[in-house]
């Protein structure tokens, strides 16, 4: 019986996390917005500006704070 969760993985195979920056996520959102006909970069820039100008206080909870940090 395995004593560690790593015993279930394939030996010799290393799994790595990819580092995604805010800019790469913005680029992906821009492409998705363009595909769906929302205007791509213009839509993303408008969303960033609107999110930055909105006051996110305690009423919006964790999701509001995360959106504020993401679009800041």
N, CA and C atoms as an extended XYZ file, in Angstrom:
216
Properties=species:S:1:pos:R:3:atomname:S:1:resname:S:1:resid:I:1 pbc="F F F"
N         0.843       -1.170        0.000 N   UNK     1
C         0.000        0.000        0.000 CA  UNK     1
C         0.898        1.246        0.000 C   UNK     1
N         0.655        2.192       -0.884 N   UNK     2
C         1.476        3.404       -0.935 CA  UNK     2
C         1.314        4.235        0.335 C   UNK     2
N         2.398        4.807        0.772 N   UNK     3
C         2.352        5.627        1.983 CA  UNK     3
C         2.314        7.119        1.671 C   UNK     3
N         2.406        7.459        0.400 N   UNK     4
C         2.456        8.862        0.025 CA  UNK     4
C         1.671        9.045       -1.272 C   UNK     4
N         1.037       10.187       -1.422 N   UNK     5
C         0.250       10.451       -2.632 CA  UNK     5
C         1.126       10.489       -3.878 C   UNK     5
N         2.398       10.820       -3.729 N   UNK     6
C         3.278       10.882       -4.891 CA  UNK     6
C         3.588        9.494       -5.444 C   UNK     6
N         3.299        8.450       -4.677 N   UNK     7
C         3.512        7.094       -5.174 CA  UNK     7
C         2.551        6.745       -6.297 C   UNK     7
N         1.449        7.477       -6.416 N   UNK     8
C         0.469        7.212       -7.461 CA  UNK     8
C         0.849        7.828       -8.800 C   UNK     8
N         1.758        8.760       -8.810 N   UNK     9
C         2.158        9.404      -10.062 CA  UNK     9
C         3.159        8.525      -10.799 C   UNK     9
N         3.333        8.806      -12.048 N   UNK    10
C         4.266        8.043      -12.869 CA  UNK    10
C         5.690        8.455      -12.496 C   UNK    10
N         6.533        7.502      -12.126 N   UNK    11
C         7.904        7.866      -11.765 CA  UNK    11
C         8.661        8.444      -12.963 C   UNK    11
N         9.407        9.473      -12.713 N   UNK    12
C        10.198       10.089      -13.765 CA  UNK    12
C         9.464       11.169      -14.530 C   UNK    12
N         8.184       11.354      -14.258 N   UNK    13
C         7.422       12.407      -14.924 CA  UNK    13
C         7.279       13.564      -13.948 C   UNK    13
N         7.701       14.716      -14.369 N   UNK    14
C         7.645       15.888      -13.510 CA  UNK    14
C         6.558       16.825      -14.006 C   UNK    14
N         5.718       17.253      -13.099 N   UNK    15
C         4.631       18.164      -13.425 CA  UNK    15
C         5.032       19.559      -12.972 C   UNK    15
N         4.883       20.496      -13.858 N   UNK    16
C         5.269       21.859      -13.498 CA  UNK    16
C         4.080       22.787      -13.656 C   UNK    16
N         4.064       23.806      -12.845 N   UNK    17
C         3.039       24.832      -12.954 CA  UNK    17
C         3.515       25.891      -13.928 C   UNK    17
N         2.582       26.402      -14.685 N   UNK    18
C         2.941       27.483      -15.591 CA  UNK    18
C         2.674       28.806      -14.897 C   UNK    18
N         3.575       29.711      -15.052 N   UNK    19
C         3.413       31.038      -14.479 CA  UNK    19
C         2.663       31.901      -15.470 C   UNK    19
N         1.488       32.320      -15.105 N   UNK    20
C         0.710       33.200      -15.961 CA  UNK    20
C         0.751       34.593      -15.360 C   UNK    20
N         1.079       35.537      -16.185 N   UNK    21
C         1.077       36.907      -15.716 CA  UNK    21
C        -0.285       37.522      -15.985 C   UNK    21
N        -0.511       38.647      -15.386 N   UNK    22
C        -1.758       39.372      -15.607 CA  UNK    22
C        -1.904       39.728      -17.077 C   UNK    22
N        -0.782       40.023      -17.730 N   UNK    23
C        -0.821       40.445      -19.134 CA  UNK    23
C        -1.211       39.300      -20.052 C   UNK    23
N        -0.756       38.092      -19.746 N   UNK    24
C        -1.146       36.959      -20.585 CA  UNK    24
C        -2.630       36.643      -20.415 C   UNK    24
N        -3.152       36.837      -19.219 N   UNK    25
C        -4.586       36.640      -19.000 CA  UNK    25
C        -5.375       37.718      -19.715 C   UNK    25
N        -4.886       38.965      -19.686 N   UNK    26
C        -5.548       40.046      -20.430 CA  UNK    26
C        -5.583       39.722      -21.923 C   UNK    26
N        -4.471       39.215      -22.449 N   UNK    27
C        -4.401       38.882      -23.872 CA  UNK    27
C        -5.415       37.789      -24.220 C   UNK    27
N        -5.555       36.795      -23.354 N   UNK    28
C        -6.538       35.737      -23.580 CA  UNK    28
C        -7.956       36.288      -23.538 C   UNK    28
N        -8.248       37.140      -22.552 N   UNK    29
C        -9.576       37.751      -22.469 CA  UNK    29
C        -9.861       38.623      -23.685 C   UNK    29
N        -8.837       39.314      -24.173 N   UNK    30
C        -8.993       40.144      -25.368 CA  UNK    30
C        -9.369       39.289      -26.581 C   UNK    30
N        -8.706       38.144      -26.732 N   UNK    31
C        -9.014       37.254      -27.854 CA  UNK    31
C       -10.427       36.691      -27.748 C   UNK    31
N       -10.819       36.286      -26.541 N   UNK    32
C       -12.159       35.730      -26.345 CA  UNK    32
C       -13.222       36.785      -26.623 C   UNK    32
N       -13.006       38.008      -26.145 N   UNK    33
C       -13.963       39.086      -26.399 CA  UNK    33
C       -14.055       39.381      -27.890 C   UNK    33
N       -12.940       39.316      -28.593 N   UNK    34
C       -12.947       39.533      -30.039 CA  UNK    34
C       -13.688       38.440      -30.785 C   UNK    34
N       -13.533       37.203      -30.329 N   UNK    35
C       -14.215       36.079      -30.973 CA  UNK    35
C       -15.727       36.226      -30.854 C   UNK    35
N       -16.185       36.663      -29.689 N   UNK    36
C       -17.625       36.789      -29.461 CA  UNK    36
C       -18.186       38.130      -29.910 C   UNK    36
N       -17.366       38.950      -30.556 N   UNK    37
C       -17.851       40.192      -31.140 CA  UNK    37
C       -18.034       41.340      -30.169 C   UNK    37
N       -17.295       41.343      -29.059 N   UNK    38
C       -17.411       42.420      -28.081 CA  UNK    38
C       -16.407       43.538      -28.306 C   UNK    38
N       -15.591       43.446      -29.303 N   UNK    39
C       -14.655       44.517      -29.592 CA  UNK    39
C       -13.242       44.263      -29.119 C   UNK    39
N       -12.968       43.141      -28.516 N   UNK    40
C       -11.606       42.774      -28.144 CA  UNK    40
C       -10.944       43.719      -27.180 C   UNK    40
N        -9.920       44.414      -27.648 N   UNK    41
C        -9.106       45.261      -26.783 CA  UNK    41
C        -9.901       46.421      -26.205 C   UNK    41
N       -10.765       47.031      -27.004 N   UNK    42
C       -11.566       48.155      -26.512 CA  UNK    42
C       -12.473       47.709      -25.364 C   UNK    42
N       -13.063       46.536      -25.497 N   UNK    43
C       -13.937       46.002      -24.451 CA  UNK    43
C       -13.143       45.731      -23.175 C   UNK    43
N       -11.967       45.158      -23.310 N   UNK    44
C       -11.137       44.852      -22.156 CA  UNK    44
C       -10.666       46.123      -21.470 C   UNK    44
N       -10.233       47.115      -22.244 N   UNK    45
C        -9.793       48.374      -21.648 CA  UNK    45
C       -10.931       49.063      -20.907 C   UNK    45
N       -12.126       49.016      -21.461 N   UNK    46
C       -13.285       49.613      -20.800 CA  UNK    46
C       -13.582       48.889      -19.488 C   UNK    46
N       -13.508       47.565      -19.499 N   UNK    47
C       -13.752       46.785      -18.283 CA  UNK    47
C       -12.715       47.095      -17.212 C   UNK    47
N       -11.455       47.251      -17.612 N   UNK    48
C       -10.394       47.578      -16.656 CA  UNK    48
C       -10.637       48.951      -16.051 C   UNK    48
N       -10.982       49.930      -16.874 N   UNK    49
C       -11.230       51.289      -16.377 CA  UNK    49
C       -12.437       51.332      -15.450 C   UNK    49
N       -13.512       50.647      -15.821 N   UNK    50
C       -14.705       50.641      -14.982 CA  UNK    50
C       -14.456       49.929      -13.658 C   UNK    50
N       -13.716       48.843      -13.688 N   UNK    51
C       -13.422       48.114      -12.455 CA  UNK    51
C       -12.493       48.913      -11.551 C   UNK    51
N       -11.557       49.646      -12.139 N   UNK    52
C       -10.631       50.443      -11.341 CA  UNK    52
C       -11.333       51.627      -10.691 C   UNK    52
N       -12.367       52.163      -11.342 N   UNK    53
C       -13.052       53.333      -10.787 CA  UNK    53
C       -14.139       52.956       -9.791 C   UNK    53
N       -14.558       51.698       -9.763 N   UNK    54
C       -15.613       51.269       -8.844 CA  UNK    54
C       -15.027       51.028       -7.458 C   UNK    54
N       -15.677       51.561       -6.437 N   UNK    55
C       -15.182       51.317       -5.076 CA  UNK    55
C       -15.614       49.934       -4.590 C   UNK    55
N       -14.665       49.059       -4.354 N   UNK    56
C       -14.973       47.732       -3.837 CA  UNK    56
C       -14.706       47.737       -2.341 C   UNK    56
N       -15.781       47.808       -1.559 N   UNK    57
C       -15.629       47.773       -0.111 CA  UNK    57
C       -16.163       46.444        0.419 C   UNK    57
N       -16.464       46.383        1.685 N   UNK    58
C       -16.890       45.141        2.317 CA  UNK    58
C       -18.178       44.561        1.780 C   UNK    58
N       -19.001       45.367        1.132 N   UNK    59
C       -20.288       44.873        0.632 CA  UNK    59
C       -20.115       43.879       -0.506 C   UNK    59
N       -19.023       43.937       -1.218 N   UNK    60
C       -18.838       43.096       -2.393 CA  UNK    60
C       -18.155       41.768       -2.081 C   UNK    60
N       -17.625       41.636       -0.898 N   UNK    61
C       -17.043       40.370       -0.474 CA  UNK    61
C       -15.742       40.023       -1.181 C   UNK    61
N       -15.393       38.768       -1.080 N   UNK    62
C       -14.123       38.280       -1.612 CA  UNK    62
C       -14.057       38.391       -3.130 C   UNK    62
N       -15.150       38.057       -3.811 N   UNK    63
C       -15.146       38.127       -5.273 CA  UNK    63
C       -14.913       39.553       -5.754 C   UNK    63
N       -15.544       40.522       -5.114 N   UNK    64
C       -15.336       41.917       -5.482 CA  UNK    64
C       -13.901       42.354       -5.277 C   UNK    64
N       -13.302       41.921       -4.180 N   UNK    65
C       -11.905       42.263       -3.918 CA  UNK    65
C       -10.980       41.615       -4.942 C   UNK    65
N       -11.264       40.376       -5.304 N   UNK    66
C       -10.435       39.702       -6.312 CA  UNK    66
C       -10.541       40.382       -7.670 C   UNK    66
N       -11.755       40.768       -8.056 N   UNK    67
C       -11.922       41.474       -9.327 CA  UNK    67
C       -11.201       42.812       -9.307 C   UNK    67
N       -11.258       43.499       -8.169 N   UNK    68
C       -10.571       44.790       -8.064 CA  UNK    68
C        -9.059       44.615       -8.213 C   UNK    68
N        -8.506       43.601       -7.577 N   UNK    69
C        -7.067       43.342       -7.690 CA  UNK    69
C        -6.709       42.922       -9.112 C   UNK    69
N        -7.542       42.098       -9.732 N   UNK    70
C        -7.257       41.608      -11.078 CA  UNK    70
C        -7.281       42.731      -12.105 C   UNK    70
N        -8.277       43.613      -12.028 N   UNK    71
C        -8.409       44.678      -13.018 CA  UNK    71
C        -7.692       45.960      -12.615 C   UNK    71
N        -7.020       45.963      -11.488 N   UNK    72
C        -6.326       47.156      -11.001 CA  UNK    72
C        -5.115       47.453      -11.843 C   UNK    72
